[in-house]
Amino acid sequence: MKTLSDQLTRKRLLALLAFSLMALATPTMAQVYNTGDIAVINNIIDKNGLKLTKAATNGYSVPTDWTNIVSWSTGQTGG
């Protein structure tokens, strides 16, 4: 026969598993930008001496000073 401690441990593990699955199923709020586009824009900033902040290359965010300068659209990129 299982002890009360074993039953509580099993319930905790199941609750943790359920929570983890829900977290994985929830879409992230961060928009992901095309890393190739970011590389091109960062290169334009470098080559032209622009006074803009370069974006991180991971594609998870762009600098706020790009607002009203760089616009994004959805859809496939060339390739």
DAKA-V534337 format. One line per field, one symbol per residue. phi: phi as a letter, one per 20 degrees, with the letter a starting at -180 (. if undefined). psi: psi as a letter, one per 30 degrees, with the letter a starting at -180 (. if undefined). A space follows every 50 residues. Layout:
# DAKA-V534337
phi = ???
psi = ???
This chain:
# DAKA-V534337
phi = .fefffffffffffffffffffffeeffeffdeffffffffgfffffdmf edffefffneacfffegmdddcceofdfr
psi = kkleeeeeeeeeeeeeeeeeeeeefkklfkkklkfeeeeeeeeeeefghk hlkklkffgflllfffkgeklkllllll.
